Amino acid sequence: MNIIYIVGFYPPPETANGIRNYYFVGELRRRGHNVTVIQVTPRVGGGIRIGDHGELVINYPTIGSGSLGRILTFLRNIYMLRPAVSSYAEKVKPSLVISAHPPVDAVYLGHWLSRSLGVPFVIDVHDLIELHVSGGLFRRFSRSIYYRGLGDIYAEADLLIAVTEAQKIALEKIAGAKNIEVIHNGVDVELYDKIYGAITHRKDKSYVEAVFLGDLSWRYHMVDKIIMGFGEARKILGSGRIRLKIIGEGPLKESLMKLAKSKGFGNDVIFTGYLERESMVKELILSDLALLGRPRQKDPWNITSTRTVIYEYAAAGLPILAFGPSPSHIEYFIKSNNLGVYLDTNDPKEIGEGIASMAQNLGMFDREKIRSVARKFDKKELSKIFANYVEKLL
């Protein structure tokens, strides 16, 4: 069968949303389906290529940068791309259209295409960014434009995929949709097992190494709070007794480096930049504990979601110190799976005390038990579940 899969991100480079799409496409290809991936907000330029699974990947480059660039790209994606996508669809005659959200552009384009062709429509809802409540007047106004009508499209879709049970409940209340299944995010367990078994763990135990993994494009990852919390932990443990490794790339990197330097501990904070997957896995395994922040109370987007790096941390066997206002699904996930500690705070002093306490009590956490949790969320097995749902619609 021919399938058109419309996404925002698709590797390379690797992103949380992109890697989920990548594994789902891989399983569809493994089962013999012809898949065309249309990427509407790529971080690389335009063009056409053959992907790792034999899928055709068509990239439509973003237009400019900043708010204006986003608006122009959005309008291009939902209006100007229609003739080109429709013409291509007439040639390949897809049996089904899938959209991954975010971005919302992919949903609007996919909904229009599926209805014009009269074929089933699937939305893989990675997060509920449309429910993000913060921002100034312009951002709230633009959000109302971007996401108007999205609830109706959710209700009309033949299948919605949510990534947490809490997100499913939110979608049911927002869209009144009943056709929702939950497929969690996950991790490539086989890759971690291979590297974990081959790696020589860090011999120098004179210091504890904390790690953060994430996209340094978004303030809601709270990396500034992590750095300031690290500084507080350093005061408690002493200089040279703890280090912080930040894995990721993005426009905030420079300001975060300046923050660490201005606080007087820049030499103890290592910014690795973007790492290829196997190098990233190795760096996680060599660390001692992992850090994660979540912002804002009463924000349905953050409350109902679980950051994908949690599964990476678990696969590496790392105890997790997470923080942010309670309640949140991250808090529930960490506590219910005994993955570490969740602090109901965004105060750097309290975060630092929590980091120091975990660093001093690492023996309380069984890395093998933590790794066993990750095995319940094997990306390859989750991709099979996704493909099973899709094939029921074909």
Residue pairs with C-beta under 8 A, 6 or more apart in sequence:
1 33
1 34
1 94
1 95
1 96
1 394
2 33
2 34
2 35
2 36
2 92
2 93
2 94
2 95
3 28
3 33
3 34
3 35
3 36
3 94
3 95
3 96
3 97
3 98
3 390
4 35
4 36
4 38
4 85
4 89
4 92
4 94
4 96
4 97
4 98
4 110
4 113
5 21
5 24
5 25
5 28
5 35
5 36
5 37
5 38
5 55
5 97
5 98
5 99
5 100
6 37
6 38
6 40
6 97
6 98
6 99
6 100
6 106
6 109
6 110
6 113
7 17
7 18
7 21
7 37
7 38
7 39
7 40
7 99
7 100
7 106
8 17
8 18
8 39
8 40
8 41
8 42
8 100
8 102
8 103
8 105
8 106
9 15
9 17
9 18
9 21
9 39
9 41
9 42
9 43
10 18
10 21
10 22
10 25
10 37
10 39
10 42
10 51
10 57
11 18
11 19
11 22
12 44
13 43
13 44
13 274
14 277
15 43
15 215
16 126
16 185
16 215
16 307
16 308
16 309
17 100
17 102
17 126
19 308
19 379
20 100
20 124
20 126
20 185
20 308
20 379
21 37
21 100
21 124
22 52
23 188
23 379
23 380
23 382
23 383
24 124
24 383
24 386
24 387
25 35
25 37
25 51
25 53
25 55
26 52
26 53
26 383
27 380
27 383
27 384
27 386
27 387
28 35
28 387
28 390
29 35
29 53
29 54
29 55
30 53
31 387
31 391
34 92
35 53
35 55
35 56
36 55
36 56
36 57
36 58
36 88
36 92
36 94
37 51
37 55
37 56
37 57
37 58
38 58
38 60
38 85
38 109
39 57
39 58
39 59
39 60
40 60
40 73
40 77
40 81
40 103
40 105
40 106
40 109
41 62
41 73
41 77
41 103
41 105
42 59
42 60
42 61
42 62
44 59
44 61
45 59
45 61
46 59
46 60
46 61
47 59
48 56
48 57
48 58
48 59
49 56
49 57
49 59
50 56
50 57
51 57
58 88
60 76
60 77
60 81
62 69
62 70
62 73
63 69
63 72
63 73
63 76
64 72
64 73
67 138
67 142
71 142
73 105
74 103
74 104
74 105
74 146
77 103
77 105
77 106
77 108
77 109
78 105
78 108
78 109
78 112
81 109
82 109
82 112
82 113
85 109
85 113
86 113
86 116
89 113
89 117
94 117
94 119
95 119
95 120
95 394
96 114
96 119
96 120
96 121
96 122
96 390
96 393
96 394
97 110
97 113
97 114
97 117
97 119
97 120
97 121
97 122
98 110
98 121
98 122
98 123
98 124
98 390
99 106
99 107
99 109
99 110
99 111
99 121
99 122
99 123
99 124
100 106
100 123
100 124
100 126
101 107
101 123
101 124
101 125
101 126
101 127
102 126
102 127
102 129
104 129
104 130
104 146
104 147
104 150
107 123
107 150
107 153
108 153
110 121
110 123
111 121
111 153
111 156
111 157
114 120
114 121
115 121
120 158
120 159
120 393
120 394
121 156
121 157
121 158
121 159
122 157
122 158
122 159
122 160
122 161
122 389
122 390
122 393
123 153
123 154
123 157
123 159
123 160
123 161
124 161
124 183
124 386
125 154
125 160
125 161
125 162
125 163
125 167
125 171
126 163
126 185
127 163
127 167
127 301
127 305
128 167
128 170
128 171
128 300
128 301
128 304
128 305
129 301
130 143
130 146
130 147
130 150
130 301
131 170
131 174
131 299
131 300
131 301
132 143
132 299
132 301
132 302
133 296
133 298
133 299
133 300
133 301
134 296
134 299
135 143
151 174
151 175
152 175
154 160
154 171
154 174
154 175
154 177
155 175
155 176
155 177
157 177
157 179
158 179
158 393
159 179
159 181
159 389
159 390
159 393
160 171
160 175
160 177
160 179
160 180
160 181
161 180
161 181
161 182
161 183
161 386
161 389
162 168
162 171
162 180
162 181
162 182
162 183
163 182
163 183
163 184
163 185
163 305
163 306
164 182
164 184
164 304
164 305
164 306
164 329
165 182
166 303
166 304
166 305
166 329
166 332
167 182
167 304
167 305
167 329
168 180
168 182
169 304
170 300
170 304
171 177
171 180
172 178
172 180
181 389
183 382
183 385
183 386
183 389
184 306
184 377
184 382
185 306
185 308
185 311
185 377
185 382
186 311
186 374
186 377
186 378
186 379
186 381
186 382
187 311
187 312
187 314
187 315
187 374
187 377
187 378
187 379
188 315
188 378
188 379
188 380
189 315
189 374
189 375
189 378
189 379
189 380
190 378
190 380
191 277
191 278
191 281
192 281
192 285
192 315
192 316
192 371
192 374
195 278
195 281
195 282
195 285
196 285
196 316
196 317
196 371
199 282
199 285
199 286
201 285
201 286
202 209
202 286
206 240
206 241
207 240
207 241
207 242
207 243
208 237
208 241
208 242
208 243
208 288
208 289
208 359
208 362
209 242
209 243
209 244
209 245
209 286
209 287
209 288
209 289
210 230
210 233
210 242
210 243
210 244
210 245
210 287
210 288
210 289
210 290
210 291
210 321
210 355
210 359
211 244
211 245
211 246
211 247
211 283
211 284
211 287
211 289
211 290
211 291
211 318
212 221
212 223
212 226
212 244
212 245
212 246
212 247
212 248
212 290
212 291
212 292
213 247
213 248
213 280
213 284
213 290
213 309
213 312
213 313
214 221
214 223
214 247
214 248
214 307
214 309
215 221
215 248
215 249
215 250
216 223
216 246
216 248
216 249
216 250
216 251
216 252
216 253
216 256
217 250
217 251
217 252
218 250
218 252
219 252
220 294
220 295
220 296
220 302
221 293
222 293
222 294
222 295
222 323
222 324
222 346
223 246
223 252
223 256
223 293
224 256
224 259
225 293
225 323
225 346
225 348
225 351
226 244
226 291
226 293
226 351
227 244
227 256
227 259
227 260
227 263
227 269
228 259
228 263
228 348
228 351
228 352
229 291
229 323
229 348
229 349
229 351
229 352
229 354
229 355
230 242
230 244
230 265
230 268
230 269
230 291
230 352
230 355
231 263
231 264
231 265
231 348
231 352
232 348
232 349
232 351
232 352
232 353
232 355
232 356
233 242
233 352
233 353
233 355
233 356
233 359
234 241
234 242
234 265
234 268
234 352
235 352
236 352
236 353
236 356
237 356
237 359
237 360
239 265
239 268
240 268
241 359
242 268
242 355
242 356
242 359
243 268
243 269
243 270
244 260
244 268
244 269
244 270
244 291
245 269
245 270
245 272
245 283
245 287
246 256
246 269
246 270
246 271
246 272
247 272
247 275
247 280
247 283
247 284
248 272
248 273
248 274
249 273
249 274
253 271
253 273
256 271
257 266
257 269
257 271
260 266
260 268
260 269
272 283
275 283
280 312
281 312
281 315
281 316
284 290
284 312
284 313
284 315
284 316
284 318
285 316
285 317
287 316
287 318
288 318
288 359
288 362
289 318
289 319
289 320
289 321
289 340
289 355
289 358
289 359
289 362
290 309
290 313
290 316
290 318
290 319
290 320
290 321
290 340
291 320
291 321
291 322
291 355
292 307
292 309
292 310
292 313
292 320
292 321
292 322
292 323
292 330
293 322
293 323
293 324
293 346
294 302
294 307
294 322
294 323
294 324
294 325
294 328
294 330
295 302
295 324
295 325
295 346
296 302
296 324
296 325
297 325
302 324
302 328
303 327
303 328
303 329
304 329
305 329
305 330
306 329
306 330
306 333
307 330
310 320
310 330
310 333
310 334
310 339
311 374
311 377
313 320
313 339
314 320
314 337
314 339
314 370
314 371
314 373
314 374
314 377
315 371
315 374
316 371
317 367
317 368
317 370
317 371
318 367
318 370
319 339
319 340
319 341
319 358
319 362
319 365
319 367
319 370
320 334
320 339
320 340
320 341
321 340
321 341
321 343
321 351
321 354
321 355
321 358
322 330
322 331
322 334
322 340
322 341
322 342
322 343
323 342
323 343
323 344
323 345
323 346
323 350
323 351
323 354
324 330
324 331
324 343
324 344
324 345
324 346
325 344
325 345
325 346
326 342
326 344
330 342
331 342
331 344
333 339
334 340
334 341
334 342
335 342
337 373
338 369
338 370
338 373
339 370
339 373
340 358
340 365
341 354
341 357
341 358
343 350
343 351
343 354
345 351
358 365
